Amino acid sequence: MEFQLVSAQLAQSLGILYTQQNQKEKAKAYLDLALSQQKLLNNHSMISSCYMSLGEFSDKFNLEGESLIYYQKGLALAQKSESVELISSISDRLYEIFQKQGNSSLALKYLKMNLDAKAKMKSEQAKESLFRKSFARNIIKNEEAEKLKEKKTKIVLGLFLFFISMIFIHYFRKYWKSNRELKAIQQRNQEKIDKSQEENSKLYEDLAVVNKQMASSALQAIQKEQSLNQIVNRIKSTKSENSDSVHLLKSISKDIEKVNSTKNWEEFEIRFIEIHSHFFPKLLEVHPNLSYNERRLCAFLKLDMSTKEITNLTGQSLRAVELARIRLRKKLNLTNSDTTIFQYLSDF
């Protein structure tokens, strides 16, 4: 229905346009189309408007008989729909037609109708103006009430925000103070940790020095043993005619062998346990199946001694020490690991 209404109004507008352009056939076709569509919609005021446009079309092309019929039909429908503007416009046209014809009574009739319609329009306009003024006053009152309400709301909101701000400032200060104390505690703890790390680092450095000293002492003991063995062998190979000299040399040889009879490993083990008292208990707790020689090799490797140094200390060949290291690595479950034995034993 809305589409039909728009279509009818568009057809009427085109009819009026072609009327103004003196295109009679097009103007008549569009005005008739508009009238038929408005009749389907049964809107009296719109049908009346179409009749008025047809009346103007007839006036344009000097069709006085037709224009009179269209105007009268339009006026009747305008009165039904109580459309004051259409009544005023159509009665004015009829007044002019009858005045030209010299029909004074009808001309006077439509003039009076036109004046009544205009008076009614003025009255309605006055009522509408009064209504608009009243409506405007109500709008102003409502706006003032809204502004007052908005002002009160702003005051309440401002007070609310003020209290919220005060609460926030209070808790922020409390948090800031607590955070400052926490940072001070953290700083003291960090200083303690740094100091502890520094002390531990120094201990590790001291321990490394002691380990090197221990390894060096063991090597020195080996070198001393080798030197003494060489002296003993030279004494044993010495031949002398003087029996007293031979007897003296043999006595010295026995004393040397007696002094050298102390096992270097036993001395090394005692010294090692004094420094690394927890090493063997922890190692045996994790790996209880280690043999005596494997435990000894672990001690050497704990000191980061090389294969050659271990060879000198134990009297074994380089090949034997290498094989022992491979077997130990397997027993410590490091075969498929990138961790060295020294790194692994550092945790014990």
Beta strands, then each sheet from edge to edge (+ up, - down):
end
